[in-house]
Amino acid sequence: MKIEKVGVVGCGLMGHGIVQVAAQGGCTVVALETEQAYLDTGLGRIEKSIAKLASKGVEKGKMSEEEAKAWAATVQGRITGTTNRADLADCDLVVEAIVEDLGAKKELFTALGEICKAETIFASNTSSFPVAEMAEASGRPERFVGLHFFNPVQLMRLVEVVRTDKTDEDVYAEARAFGEACGKTPVSCKDTPGFVVNRLLVPYMVQAINMFDRGDASAADIDAAMQLGCGHPMGPLTLTDYVGLDTTLSILEGWCERYPDEPAFGIPESLRTKVAEGKLGRKTGEGYYTWDGDKRS
Ligand code: 3HC
């Protein structure tokens, strides 16, 4: 089975990007949100990003103005939005990108298991929860994978493809092929906490926050050190703001509950405090830095 029609549940930070790269990869995509206002925001971001990529293509001499216009219209034309779960019934693949809450994800997959055709493959973009638990909830664990994209989805070139003990070989191969069609390089991961990237990245971010909290160095110096000393495109504190402090905290809370003896998953006090204060990073205008829209101010 070739994946042609894709449903994406959640059109937020990650979901809107997944909708877009799937459409760029040639799939027909249905974006599902709980409310029309969220859908409109997500679809608006997609429109802006497609326009940006089209104008970049012209700038770099990859396409003429005409070709860029046609490309943008074609990609845009493959995307529709809905607030009705039933509209995902005939999708070949449904990718979940909702809030990082295992209960909500399981409830969603149980419902989708009833709604979608028997062949539909299910995927979760979870960054930290066990894929196997959602797979069981869906009632079709053999047709379930993790497809973990990175923020910003349009630009980051990786997708982690996570298999559980029950994932069918064919389903796994189709999920990898879908990741490639989206323009990503797939890497294979077992169903372990954080897979590859977050298992390394989140403890690193925690260490940077601890360093800042102890006053060992300023936020700007910690970030400059990792950018200039290690060639990272962003320093760890900018990256925490970029990912979202709430997302980072919820990943850590989930891990602390499951793996209380793992010291690498300790939660920095300032992360809890800032989240409680609504300082969630770039999206709220303040985290470890203040932000003016998409840029640090
Ligand atoms: N769509 C289209 N274009 C976009 C875009 C988008 N969504 N986002 C940015 N761009 C464009 C910008 O407008 C800019 O265009 P310009 O050159 O014409 O001005 C261009 O891309 C470059 O962006 P920036 O100027 O903002 O700066 P950078 O050169 O630093 O690139 C970056 C941005 C690619 C985000 C780079 O800083 C980077 O790679 N940062 C690290 C990100 C990272 O580590 N992500 C993983 C997070 S972990 C994760 O997602 C896992 C989760 O589970 C927690």
py3Dmol code that shows the C-alpha trace and the ligand (Angstrom):
import py3Dmol

protein = """\
ATOM      1  CA  MET A   1       0.000   0.000   0.000  1.00  0.00           C
ATOM      2  CA  LYS A   2       1.368   3.428  -0.894  1.00  0.00           C
ATOM      3  CA  ILE A   3       0.509   6.227   1.517  1.00  0.00           C
ATOM      4  CA  GLU A   4      -1.505   8.774  -0.468  1.00  0.00           C
ATOM      5  CA  LYS A   5      -3.971  10.291   1.977  1.00  0.00           C
ATOM      6  CA  VAL A   6      -2.717  11.442   5.371  1.00  0.00           C
ATOM      7  CA  GLY A   7      -4.594  12.728   8.396  1.00  0.00           C
ATOM      8  CA  VAL A   8      -2.739  14.878  10.929  1.00  0.00           C
ATOM      9  CA  VAL A   9      -4.348  15.341  14.321  1.00  0.00           C
ATOM     10  CA  GLY A  10      -3.323  18.665  15.847  1.00  0.00           C
ATOM     11  CA  CYS A  11      -2.316  21.676  13.771  1.00  0.00           C
ATOM     12  CA  GLY A  12      -0.105  23.371  16.366  1.00  0.00           C
ATOM     13  CA  LEU A  13       3.664  23.843  16.513  1.00  0.00           C
ATOM     14  CA  MET A  14       4.508  20.342  15.233  1.00  0.00           C
ATOM     15  CA  GLY A  15       1.244  19.367  13.532  1.00  0.00           C
ATOM     16  CA  HIS A  16       1.132  22.275  11.083  1.00  0.00           C
ATOM     17  CA  GLY A  17       4.655  21.440   9.954  1.00  0.00           C
ATOM     18  CA  ILE A  18       3.792  17.755   9.480  1.00  0.00           C
ATOM     19  CA  VAL A  19       0.719  18.715   7.429  1.00  0.00           C
ATOM     20  CA  GLN A  20       2.915  20.888   5.248  1.00  0.00           C
ATOM     21  CA  VAL A  21       5.802  18.457   4.621  1.00  0.00           C
ATOM     22  CA  ALA A  22       3.333  15.633   3.875  1.00  0.00           C
ATOM     23  CA  ALA A  23       1.630  17.870   1.280  1.00  0.00           C
ATOM     24  CA  GLN A  24       5.015  18.887  -0.127  1.00  0.00           C
ATOM     25  CA  GLY A  25       5.746  15.160  -0.412  1.00  0.00           C
ATOM     26  CA  GLY A  26       2.729  14.674  -2.686  1.00  0.00           C
ATOM     27  CA  CYS A  27       0.122  13.424  -0.180  1.00  0.00           C
ATOM     28  CA  THR A  28      -3.421  14.686   0.170  1.00  0.00           C
ATOM     29  CA  VAL A  29      -3.630  15.890   3.777  1.00  0.00           C
ATOM     30  CA  VAL A  30      -6.511  16.437   6.178  1.00  0.00           C
ATOM     31  CA  ALA A  31      -5.626  18.518   9.242  1.00  0.00           C
ATOM     32  CA  LEU A  32      -7.840  17.875  12.268  1.00  0.00           C
ATOM     33  CA  GLU A  33      -8.205  20.339  15.139  1.00  0.00           C
ATOM     34  CA  THR A  34     -10.611  20.562  18.056  1.00  0.00           C
ATOM     35  CA  GLU A  35     -11.669  24.138  17.243  1.00  0.00           C
ATOM     36  CA  GLN A  36     -11.928  26.148  14.032  1.00  0.00           C
ATOM     37  CA  ALA A  37      -9.831  28.970  15.528  1.00  0.00           C
ATOM     38  CA  TYR A  38      -6.859  26.606  16.147  1.00  0.00           C
ATOM     39  CA  LEU A  39      -7.262  25.210  12.657  1.00  0.00           C
ATOM     40  CA  ASP A  40      -7.235  28.686  11.133  1.00  0.00           C
ATOM     41  CA  THR A  41      -4.065  29.592  13.029  1.00  0.00           C
ATOM     42  CA  GLY A  42      -2.303  26.411  11.892  1.00  0.00           C
ATOM     43  CA  LEU A  43      -3.397  26.729   8.271  1.00  0.00           C
ATOM     44  CA  GLY A  44      -2.329  30.392   8.312  1.00  0.00           C
ATOM     45  CA  ARG A  45       1.162  29.391   9.450  1.00  0.00           C
ATOM     46  CA  ILE A  46       1.343  26.819   6.671  1.00  0.00           C
ATOM     47  CA  GLU A  47       0.401  29.421   4.073  1.00  0.00           C
ATOM     48  CA  LYS A  48       3.131  31.752   5.328  1.00  0.00           C
ATOM     49  CA  SER A  49       5.740  28.991   5.402  1.00  0.00           C
ATOM     50  CA  ILE A  50       4.889  27.778   1.887  1.00  0.00           C
ATOM     51  CA  ALA A  51       5.139  31.359   0.603  1.00  0.00           C
ATOM     52  CA  LYS A  52       8.510  31.729   2.337  1.00  0.00           C
ATOM     53  CA  LEU A  53       9.874  28.500   0.850  1.00  0.00           C
ATOM     54  CA  ALA A  54       8.595  29.470  -2.604  1.00  0.00           C
ATOM     55  CA  SER A  55      10.281  32.878  -2.465  1.00  0.00           C
ATOM     56  CA  LYS A  56      13.502  31.236  -1.194  1.00  0.00           C
ATOM     57  CA  GLY A  57      13.358  28.847  -4.157  1.00  0.00           C
ATOM     58  CA  VAL A  58      13.226  31.814  -6.530  1.00  0.00           C
ATOM     59  CA  GLU A  59      15.993  33.658  -4.640  1.00  0.00           C
ATOM     60  CA  LYS A  60      18.279  30.644  -4.900  1.00  0.00           C
ATOM     61  CA  GLY A  61      17.528  30.161  -8.599  1.00  0.00           C
ATOM     62  CA  LYS A  62      15.870  26.777  -8.032  1.00  0.00           C
ATOM     63  CA  MET A  63      12.545  27.882  -9.562  1.00  0.00           C
ATOM     64  CA  SER A  64      11.206  30.701 -11.692  1.00  0.00           C
ATOM     65  CA  GLU A  65       8.522  33.001 -10.248  1.00  0.00           C
ATOM     66  CA  GLU A  66       5.908  31.129 -12.273  1.00  0.00           C
ATOM     67  CA  GLU A  67       7.095  27.724 -11.071  1.00  0.00           C
ATOM     68  CA  ALA A  68       7.171  28.928  -7.469  1.00  0.00           C
ATOM     69  CA  LYS A  69       3.576  30.170  -7.717  1.00  0.00           C
ATOM     70  CA  ALA A  70       2.444  26.882  -9.258  1.00  0.00           C
ATOM     71  CA  TRP A  71       4.328  24.857  -6.641  1.00  0.00           C
ATOM     72  CA  ALA A  72       2.799  26.826  -3.762  1.00  0.00           C
ATOM     73  CA  ALA A  73      -0.703  26.492  -5.229  1.00  0.00           C
ATOM     74  CA  THR A  74      -0.267  22.725  -5.761  1.00  0.00           C
ATOM     75  CA  VAL A  75       0.976  22.106  -2.215  1.00  0.00           C
ATOM     76  CA  GLN A  76      -1.702  24.338  -0.726  1.00  0.00           C
ATOM     77  CA  GLY A  77      -4.354  22.603  -2.835  1.00  0.00           C
ATOM     78  CA  ARG A  78      -3.533  19.234  -1.240  1.00  0.00           C
ATOM     79  CA  ILE A  79      -4.436  20.485   2.258  1.00  0.00           C
ATOM     80  CA  THR A  80      -7.869  20.684   3.857  1.00  0.00           C
ATOM     81  CA  GLY A  81      -8.888  21.250   7.443  1.00  0.00           C
ATOM     82  CA  THR A  82     -11.620  19.731   9.593  1.00  0.00           C
ATOM     83  CA  THR A  83     -12.885  19.601  13.158  1.00  0.00           C
ATOM     84  CA  ASN A  84     -14.628  16.274  12.579  1.00  0.00           C
ATOM     85  CA  ARG A  85     -12.709  13.077  13.417  1.00  0.00           C
ATOM     86  CA  ALA A  86     -14.867  11.103  10.979  1.00  0.00           C
ATOM     87  CA  ASP A  87     -13.123  12.911   8.094  1.00  0.00           C
ATOM     88  CA  LEU A  88     -10.031  10.794   8.783  1.00  0.00           C
ATOM     89  CA  ALA A  89     -11.859   7.510   8.147  1.00  0.00           C
ATOM     90  CA  ASP A  90     -10.305   6.748   4.746  1.00  0.00           C
ATOM     91  CA  CYS A  91      -6.754   7.987   5.424  1.00  0.00           C
ATOM     92  CA  ASP A  92      -3.863   5.608   4.682  1.00  0.00           C
ATOM     93  CA  LEU A  93      -1.894   7.118   7.558  1.00  0.00           C
ATOM     94  CA  VAL A  94      -2.930   9.193  10.565  1.00  0.00           C
ATOM     95  CA  VAL A  95      -0.199  11.069  12.437  1.00  0.00           C
ATOM     96  CA  GLU A  96      -1.056  12.329  15.913  1.00  0.00           C
ATOM     97  CA  ALA A  97       0.580  15.604  17.021  1.00  0.00           C
ATOM     98  CA  ILE A  98      -1.605  16.730  19.936  1.00  0.00           C
ATOM     99  CA  VAL A  99      -0.623  17.874  23.416  1.00  0.00           C
ATOM    100  CA  GLU A 100       2.000  15.709  25.176  1.00  0.00           C
ATOM    101  CA  ASP A 101      -0.538  13.943  27.418  1.00  0.00           C
ATOM    102  CA  LEU A 102      -0.559  10.168  27.324  1.00  0.00           C
ATOM    103  CA  GLY A 103      -4.197   9.873  28.463  1.00  0.00           C
ATOM    104  CA  ALA A 104      -5.393  12.227  25.706  1.00  0.00           C
ATOM    105  CA  LYS A 105      -3.339  10.381  23.103  1.00  0.00           C
ATOM    106  CA  LYS A 106      -4.668   6.972  24.149  1.00  0.00           C
ATOM    107  CA  GLU A 107      -8.249   8.248  24.108  1.00  0.00           C
ATOM    108  CA  LEU A 108      -7.703   9.645  20.621  1.00  0.00           C
ATOM    109  CA  PHE A 109      -6.249   6.404  19.245  1.00  0.00           C
ATOM    110  CA  THR A 110      -9.012   4.309  20.782  1.00  0.00           C
ATOM    111  CA  ALA A 111     -11.539   6.513  18.980  1.00  0.00           C
ATOM    112  CA  LEU A 112      -9.575   6.481  15.711  1.00  0.00           C
ATOM    113  CA  GLY A 113      -9.338   2.693  15.916  1.00  0.00           C
ATOM    114  CA  GLU A 114     -13.128   2.641  15.617  1.00  0.00           C
ATOM    115  CA  ILE A 115     -13.345   5.335  12.947  1.00  0.00           C
ATOM    116  CA  CYS A 116     -10.550   4.553  10.474  1.00  0.00           C
ATOM    117  CA  LYS A 117     -10.481   1.798   7.872  1.00  0.00           C
ATOM    118  CA  ALA A 118      -8.703  -1.407   8.888  1.00  0.00           C
ATOM    119  CA  GLU A 119      -5.656  -0.643   6.689  1.00  0.00           C
ATOM    120  CA  THR A 120      -4.970   2.801   8.169  1.00  0.00           C
ATOM    121  CA  ILE A 121      -1.541   3.059   9.748  1.00  0.00           C
ATOM    122  CA  PHE A 122      -1.373   5.069  12.970  1.00  0.00           C
ATOM    123  CA  ALA A 123       1.632   7.093  14.044  1.00  0.00           C
ATOM    124  CA  SER A 124       2.356   9.238  17.063  1.00  0.00           C
ATOM    125  CA  ASN A 125       4.709  12.214  17.020  1.00  0.00           C
ATOM    126  CA  THR A 126       5.206  11.801  20.781  1.00  0.00           C
ATOM    127  CA  SER A 127       8.561  13.012  21.983  1.00  0.00           C
ATOM    128  CA  SER A 128       8.705  10.941  25.128  1.00  0.00           C
ATOM    129  CA  PHE A 129       5.865   8.472  25.771  1.00  0.00           C
ATOM    130  CA  PRO A 130       6.012   4.722  25.128  1.00  0.00           C
ATOM    131  CA  VAL A 131       4.664   4.116  21.621  1.00  0.00           C
ATOM    132  CA  ALA A 132       3.547   0.599  22.622  1.00  0.00           C
ATOM    133  CA  GLU A 133       0.975   1.953  25.093  1.00  0.00           C
ATOM    134  CA  MET A 134      -0.729   4.045  22.416  1.00  0.00           C
ATOM    135  CA  ALA A 135      -0.464   1.145  19.968  1.00  0.00           C
ATOM    136  CA  GLU A 136      -2.382  -1.104  22.376  1.00  0.00           C
ATOM    137  CA  ALA A 137      -5.042   1.580  22.904  1.00  0.00           C
ATOM    138  CA  SER A 138      -5.597   1.807  19.135  1.00  0.00           C
ATOM    139  CA  GLY A 139      -6.604  -1.864  18.924  1.00  0.00           C
ATOM    140  CA  ARG A 140      -4.171  -2.372  15.994  1.00  0.00           C
ATOM    141  CA  PRO A 141      -0.673  -2.494  17.506  1.00  0.00           C
ATOM    142  CA  GLU A 142       0.787  -4.152  14.408  1.00  0.00           C
ATOM    143  CA  ARG A 143      -0.138  -1.093  12.315  1.00  0.00           C
ATOM    144  CA  PHE A 144       1.359   1.459  14.707  1.00  0.00           C
ATOM    145  CA  VAL A 145       4.674   3.351  14.685  1.00  0.00           C
ATOM    146  CA  GLY A 146       6.249   6.435  16.181  1.00  0.00           C
ATOM    147  CA  LEU A 147       7.071   9.187  13.661  1.00  0.00           C
ATOM    148  CA  HIS A 148       8.977  11.824  15.575  1.00  0.00           C
ATOM    149  CA  PHE A 149       9.632  15.040  13.651  1.00  0.00           C
ATOM    150  CA  PHE A 150      11.687  18.021  14.831  1.00  0.00           C
ATOM    151  CA  ASN A 151      10.904  21.673  15.257  1.00  0.00           C
ATOM    152  CA  PRO A 152      10.719  23.501  12.881  1.00  0.00           C
ATOM    153  CA  VAL A 153       9.424  20.550  10.895  1.00  0.00           C
ATOM    154  CA  GLN A 154       9.761  22.365   7.576  1.00  0.00           C
ATOM    155  CA  LEU A 155      13.519  22.823   8.057  1.00  0.00           C
ATOM    156  CA  MET A 156      14.789  19.971  10.225  1.00  0.00           C
ATOM    157  CA  ARG A 157      15.926  17.048   8.119  1.00  0.00           C
ATOM    158  CA  LEU A 158      15.372  14.147  10.516  1.00  0.00           C
ATOM    159  CA  VAL A 159      12.478  11.888  11.369  1.00  0.00           C
ATOM    160  CA  GLU A 160      12.831   9.147  13.987  1.00  0.00           C
ATOM    161  CA  VAL A 161      10.811   6.084  13.029  1.00  0.00           C
ATOM    162  CA  VAL A 162       9.996   4.081  16.125  1.00  0.00           C
ATOM    163  CA  ARG A 163       8.952   0.456  16.061  1.00  0.00           C
ATOM    164  CA  THR A 164       7.483  -1.550  18.899  1.00  0.00           C
ATOM    165  CA  ASP A 165       7.779  -5.326  19.318  1.00  0.00           C
ATOM    166  CA  LYS A 166       4.470  -5.657  17.495  1.00  0.00           C
ATOM    167  CA  THR A 167       4.976  -3.305  14.509  1.00  0.00           C
ATOM    168  CA  ASP A 168       4.627  -5.158  11.174  1.00  0.00           C
ATOM    169  CA  GLU A 169       7.684  -5.086   8.911  1.00  0.00           C
ATOM    170  CA  ASP A 170       5.594  -3.726   6.004  1.00  0.00           C
ATOM    171  CA  VAL A 171       4.066  -0.993   8.139  1.00  0.00           C
ATOM    172  CA  TYR A 172       7.491   0.009   9.345  1.00  0.00           C
ATOM    173  CA  ALA A 173       8.831   0.155   5.766  1.00  0.00           C
ATOM    174  CA  GLU A 174       5.855   2.262   4.661  1.00  0.00           C
ATOM    175  CA  ALA A 175       6.367   4.679   7.546  1.00  0.00           C
ATOM    176  CA  ARG A 176      10.044   5.124   6.600  1.00  0.00           C
ATOM    177  CA  ALA A 177       9.079   5.665   2.958  1.00  0.00           C
ATOM    178  CA  PHE A 178       6.565   8.309   4.074  1.00  0.00           C
ATOM    179  CA  GLY A 179       9.301  10.079   6.084  1.00  0.00           C
ATOM    180  CA  GLU A 180      11.512  10.088   2.977  1.00  0.00           C
ATOM    181  CA  ALA A 181       8.647  11.432   0.845  1.00  0.00           C
ATOM    182  CA  CYS A 182       8.376  14.284   3.371  1.00  0.00           C
ATOM    183  CA  GLY A 183      11.998  15.128   2.533  1.00  0.00           C
ATOM    184  CA  LYS A 184      13.410  13.722   5.780  1.00  0.00           C
ATOM    185  CA  THR A 185      16.154  11.225   6.577  1.00  0.00           C
ATOM    186  CA  PRO A 186      14.610   8.475   8.690  1.00  0.00           C
ATOM    187  CA  VAL A 187      16.528   6.828  11.522  1.00  0.00           C
ATOM    188  CA  SER A 188      15.283   3.633  13.166  1.00  0.00           C
ATOM    189  CA  CYS A 189      14.693   3.706  16.894  1.00  0.00           C
ATOM    190  CA  LYS A 190      13.435   1.259  19.463  1.00  0.00           C
ATOM    191  CA  ASP A 191      10.607   2.276  21.772  1.00  0.00           C
ATOM    192  CA  THR A 192      12.873   3.728  24.480  1.00  0.00           C
ATOM    193  CA  PRO A 193      12.445   7.014  26.464  1.00  0.00           C
ATOM    194  CA  GLY A 194      13.231   9.962  24.177  1.00  0.00           C
ATOM    195  CA  PHE A 195      14.314   7.652  21.351  1.00  0.00           C
ATOM    196  CA  VAL A 196      17.713   8.965  20.155  1.00  0.00           C
ATOM    197  CA  VAL A 197      17.491  12.756  19.992  1.00  0.00           C
ATOM    198  CA  ASN A 198      15.519  13.663  23.104  1.00  0.00           C
ATOM    199  CA  ARG A 199      17.353  11.097  25.243  1.00  0.00           C
ATOM    200  CA  LEU A 200      20.513  13.083  24.508  1.00  0.00           C
ATOM    201  CA  LEU A 201      19.081  16.570  24.030  1.00  0.00           C
ATOM    202  CA  VAL A 202      16.762  16.972  27.032  1.00  0.00           C
ATOM    203  CA  PRO A 203      19.376  16.063  29.706  1.00  0.00           C
ATOM    204  CA  TYR A 204      21.757  18.484  27.941  1.00  0.00           C
ATOM    205  CA  MET A 205      19.145  21.264  28.166  1.00  0.00           C
ATOM    206  CA  VAL A 206      18.628  20.397  31.848  1.00  0.00           C
ATOM    207  CA  GLN A 207      22.367  20.745  32.514  1.00  0.00           C
ATOM    208  CA  ALA A 208      22.393  24.148  30.819  1.00  0.00           C
ATOM    209  CA  ILE A 209      19.434  25.336  32.930  1.00  0.00           C
ATOM    210  CA  ASN A 210      21.121  24.069  36.101  1.00  0.00           C
ATOM    211  CA  MET A 211      24.276  25.930  35.130  1.00  0.00           C
ATOM    212  CA  PHE A 212      22.261  29.126  34.601  1.00  0.00           C
ATOM    213  CA  ASP A 213      20.354  28.644  37.887  1.00  0.00           C
ATOM    214  CA  ARG A 214      23.619  28.201  39.804  1.00  0.00           C
ATOM    215  CA  GLY A 215      24.904  31.436  38.253  1.00  0.00           C
ATOM    216  CA  ASP A 216      27.937  29.692  36.714  1.00  0.00           C
ATOM    217  CA  ALA A 217      27.492  31.732  33.520  1.00  0.00           C
ATOM    218  CA  SER A 218      24.894  34.001  31.940  1.00  0.00           C
ATOM    219  CA  ALA A 219      22.286  32.635  29.549  1.00  0.00           C
ATOM    220  CA  ALA A 220      23.904  34.494  26.655  1.00  0.00           C
ATOM    221  CA  ASP A 221      27.353  33.109  27.511  1.00  0.00           C
ATOM    222  CA  ILE A 222      26.115  29.517  27.913  1.00  0.00           C
ATOM    223  CA  ASP A 223      24.468  29.750  24.508  1.00  0.00           C
ATOM    224  CA  ALA A 224      27.400  31.497  22.840  1.00  0.00           C
ATOM    225  CA  ALA A 225      29.726  28.820  24.258  1.00  0.00           C
ATOM    226  CA  MET A 226      27.790  25.975  22.663  1.00  0.00           C
ATOM    227  CA  GLN A 227      27.256  27.823  19.382  1.00  0.00           C
ATOM    228  CA  LEU A 228      30.840  28.942  18.957  1.00  0.00           C
ATOM    229  CA  GLY A 229      32.572  26.119  20.791  1.00  0.00           C
ATOM    230  CA  CYS A 230      30.585  23.230  19.374  1.00  0.00           C
ATOM    231  CA  GLY A 231      29.021  24.625  16.213  1.00  0.00           C
ATOM    232  CA  HIS A 232      25.426  24.201  17.399  1.00  0.00           C
ATOM    233  CA  PRO A 233      22.966  26.390  15.473  1.00  0.00           C
ATOM    234  CA  MET A 234      21.300  27.491  18.739  1.00  0.00           C
ATOM    235  CA  GLY A 235      22.509  27.440  22.322  1.00  0.00           C
ATOM    236  CA  PRO A 236      20.672  25.187  24.823  1.00  0.00           C
ATOM    237  CA  LEU A 237      18.688  27.942  26.564  1.00  0.00           C
ATOM    238  CA  THR A 238      17.508  29.489  23.303  1.00  0.00           C
ATOM    239  CA  LEU A 239      16.585  25.981  22.231  1.00  0.00           C
ATOM    240  CA  THR A 240      14.588  25.394  25.441  1.00  0.00           C
ATOM    241  CA  ASP A 241      12.635  28.585  24.698  1.00  0.00           C
ATOM    242  CA  TYR A 242      12.222  27.450  21.109  1.00  0.00           C
ATOM    243  CA  VAL A 243      10.925  23.967  22.020  1.00  0.00           C
ATOM    244  CA  GLY A 244       8.707  25.401  24.785  1.00  0.00           C
ATOM    245  CA  LEU A 245       9.297  25.234  28.536  1.00  0.00           C
ATOM    246  CA  ASP A 246       5.948  23.478  29.054  1.00  0.00           C
ATOM    247  CA  THR A 247       6.867  20.771  26.537  1.00  0.00           C
ATOM    248  CA  THR A 248      10.300  20.319  28.101  1.00  0.00           C
ATOM    249  CA  LEU A 249       8.756  20.099  31.581  1.00  0.00           C
ATOM    250  CA  SER A 250       6.097  17.614  30.564  1.00  0.00           C
ATOM    251  CA  ILE A 251       8.725  15.373  28.925  1.00  0.00           C
ATOM    252  CA  LEU A 252      10.767  15.434  32.137  1.00  0.00           C
ATOM    253  CA  GLU A 253       7.750  14.865  34.403  1.00  0.00           C
ATOM    254  CA  GLY A 254       6.746  11.814  32.390  1.00  0.00           C
ATOM    255  CA  TRP A 255      10.252  10.404  32.594  1.00  0.00           C
ATOM    256  CA  CYS A 256      10.642  11.175  36.318  1.00  0.00           C
ATOM    257  CA  GLU A 257       7.469   9.247  37.017  1.00  0.00           C
ATOM    258  CA  ARG A 258       8.577   6.243  34.977  1.00  0.00           C
ATOM    259  CA  TYR A 259      12.302   6.313  35.755  1.00  0.00           C
ATOM    260  CA  PRO A 260      12.640   7.883  39.232  1.00  0.00           C
ATOM    261  CA  ASP A 261      16.199   6.556  39.645  1.00  0.00           C
ATOM    262  CA  GLU A 262      17.612   8.212  36.506  1.00  0.00           C
ATOM    263  CA  PRO A 263      19.506  11.352  37.639  1.00  0.00           C
ATOM    264  CA  ALA A 264      19.722  12.727  34.068  1.00  0.00           C
ATOM    265  CA  PHE A 265      15.974  13.393  34.177  1.00  0.00           C
ATOM    266  CA  GLY A 266      16.011  15.695  37.248  1.00  0.00           C
ATOM    267  CA  ILE A 267      13.768  18.750  36.862  1.00  0.00           C
ATOM    268  CA  PRO A 268      15.408  22.185  37.372  1.00  0.00           C
ATOM    269  CA  GLU A 269      13.495  24.422  39.798  1.00  0.00           C
ATOM    270  CA  SER A 270      13.486  27.432  37.446  1.00  0.00           C
ATOM    271  CA  LEU A 271      11.787  25.358  34.753  1.00  0.00           C
ATOM    272  CA  ARG A 272       8.900  24.556  37.099  1.00  0.00           C
ATOM    273  CA  THR A 273       8.655  28.162  38.281  1.00  0.00           C
ATOM    274  CA  LYS A 274       8.643  29.685  34.812  1.00  0.00           C
ATOM    275  CA  VAL A 275       6.013  27.262  33.545  1.00  0.00           C
ATOM    276  CA  ALA A 276       3.838  28.033  36.590  1.00  0.00           C
ATOM    277  CA  GLU A 277       4.207  31.730  35.725  1.00  0.00           C
ATOM    278  CA  GLY A 278       3.140  31.119  32.128  1.00  0.00           C
ATOM    279  CA  LYS A 279       6.635  31.896  30.799  1.00  0.00           C
ATOM    280  CA  LEU A 280       6.714  29.130  28.225  1.00  0.00           C
ATOM    281  CA  GLY A 281       9.411  30.466  25.887  1.00  0.00           C
ATOM    282  CA  ARG A 282       9.114  31.905  22.389  1.00  0.00           C
ATOM    283  CA  LYS A 283       5.401  31.198  22.072  1.00  0.00           C
ATOM    284  CA  THR A 284       4.469  33.377  25.062  1.00  0.00           C
ATOM    285  CA  GLY A 285       7.194  36.002  24.522  1.00  0.00           C
ATOM    286  CA  GLU A 286       9.256  34.996  27.576  1.00  0.00           C
ATOM    287  CA  GLY A 287      11.160  32.008  28.894  1.00  0.00           C
ATOM    288  CA  TYR A 288      14.894  32.115  29.600  1.00  0.00           C
ATOM    289  CA  TYR A 289      14.913  35.094  27.209  1.00  0.00           C
ATOM    290  CA  THR A 290      12.331  37.609  26.075  1.00  0.00           C
ATOM    291  CA  TRP A 291      11.074  37.288  22.500  1.00  0.00           C
ATOM    292  CA  ASP A 292       9.667  39.659  19.951  1.00  0.00           C
ATOM    293  CA  GLY A 293       7.659  37.325  17.739  1.00  0.00           C
ATOM    294  CA  ASP A 294      10.048  34.703  16.332  1.00  0.00           C
ATOM    295  CA  LYS A 295      13.216  36.564  17.322  1.00  0.00           C
ATOM    296  CA  ARG A 296      14.963  37.026  20.673  1.00  0.00           C
ATOM    297  CA  SER A 297      14.640  40.644  21.789  1.00  0.00           C
TER     298      SER A 297
END
"""
ligand_1 = """\
54
3HC
N 9.090 27.642 7.173
C 9.775 28.268 6.186
N 10.878 28.976 6.420
C 11.298 29.098 7.688
C 10.647 28.475 8.771
C 9.494 27.725 8.481
N 8.794 27.113 9.427
N 11.308 28.764 9.927
C 12.346 29.546 9.572
N 12.335 29.741 8.234
C 13.290 30.522 7.463
C 13.545 31.884 8.092
O 12.517 32.791 7.742
C 14.890 32.269 7.540
O 14.733 32.830 6.249
P 15.727 34.003 5.746
O 17.067 33.344 5.617
O 15.160 34.412 4.439
O 15.683 35.065 6.781
C 15.594 30.913 7.396
O 14.559 29.891 7.465
C 16.606 30.676 8.502
O 15.965 30.901 9.767
P 16.559 31.924 10.838
O 17.038 33.167 10.183
O 15.539 32.045 11.926
O 17.840 31.310 11.515
P 18.730 30.015 11.413
O 19.633 30.087 10.229
O 19.309 29.869 12.766
O 17.836 28.707 11.171
C 16.923 26.926 12.507
C 16.815 28.391 12.035
C 16.864 25.988 11.315
C 15.735 26.709 13.418
C 18.303 26.710 13.241
O 18.509 27.716 14.188
C 18.366 25.373 13.923
O 18.616 24.349 13.311
N 18.150 25.373 15.286
C 18.113 24.161 16.078
C 16.705 23.620 16.091
C 16.621 22.305 16.796
O 17.539 21.819 17.430
N 15.432 21.701 16.672
C 15.136 20.455 17.342
C 14.416 20.769 18.607
S 14.068 19.321 19.519
C 12.603 18.806 18.922
O 11.973 19.376 18.070
C 12.094 17.556 19.527
C 10.854 17.777 20.361
O 10.309 16.507 20.611
C 11.152 18.474 21.669
"""
view = py3Dmol.view(width=600, height=400)
view.addModel(protein, "pdb")
view.setStyle({"model": 0}, {"cartoon": {"style": "trace"}})
view.addModel(ligand_1, "xyz")
view.setStyle({"model": 1}, {"stick": {}})
view.zoomTo()
view.show()
